[in-house]
């Protein structure tokens, strides 16, 4: 077994390489910075909320934006716990649980706001925006609303781009979901500004239309992330960090195993535990002869050394590839 250094950063008993340790440290700092930024922006938006439904939706979206950073930080702490008798696979699933909790909250609130905004539009309720006393002068509150939204639009975009790179390095889907939402936050600001401006020029319905756009964006994020989180918890085929395609590591492992002289056929199934993978590789020995323990262990250690995400791996010699464990798979390497 591979020895781990005392004091090294680990996910369970997996020691993170230097690049991932650095990425994890940066990701935590970015999430704390995000929450600090959200504290300021939610307070600013609340102070100028007025009667605008679009501003209300934007404010609630800011409140919901606390969920992914909190989920990431809680999960990053939980996954460091080593496996125990009660949890022999470790606590890596805490990432998936955190992802699901945040996603369901987004879905529920997005749906609520969508219905509320839609009903307001159907009822023809005309929102009004009054004036406010500022430095001895009375100004239209709408100017402050739009100013606040414009000021808060850009920083999340830069935070999202920075998190996206780290999410790939850490194979962290919670961090990816947070980054993806941050990158799209400018659309919320634009919609809110358009809604407030619409009220100012007499288009009362523009405010509800903007609120519907914001609500639909929240609901879309929630449904998409709920689907991804549930699929992962149900042991879907291991995917890339952005769920764009099957993770290539399984094929790489099969390719390596097929290159060993004593293996005729090989096929792996890969389970995504959160940040790391659990791999079961079925191999058909050449000539039907049973490999030695040394051969099995050498092959396993070489596969584990291929990628830090291969936390646990078992190699199972079989007379033929088991179709019941590998549905839809054919012999050999595709």
Buried (B, 14 or more C-beta within 10 A) or exposed (E): EEEEEEEEBBBBBBBBBEEBBBBBEBBBEBBEBBBEBBEEBBEBBBEBBBBBBBBBBBBBBBEBBBBBBBBBBBBBEBBBBEBEEEBEBBBBBBBBBBBBBBBBBBBBBBBBBBEBBBEBBEEEBEBEBEEBEEEEEEEBBBBBBBEBBBEBBEBBBEBBEBBBEBBBBBBBBBBBBBBBBBBBBBEBBBBBBBBBBBBBEEEBBBBBBBBBBBBBBBBBBBBBBBEBBBBBBEEBEBBBBBBEEBBEBBBBBBEBBBEBEBBBBBBBBBBBBBBBBBBBBBBBBEEEEEBEEEBBEEBBEEBBEBBBBBBBBEBEBEEEBEEEEBEEBEBEEE
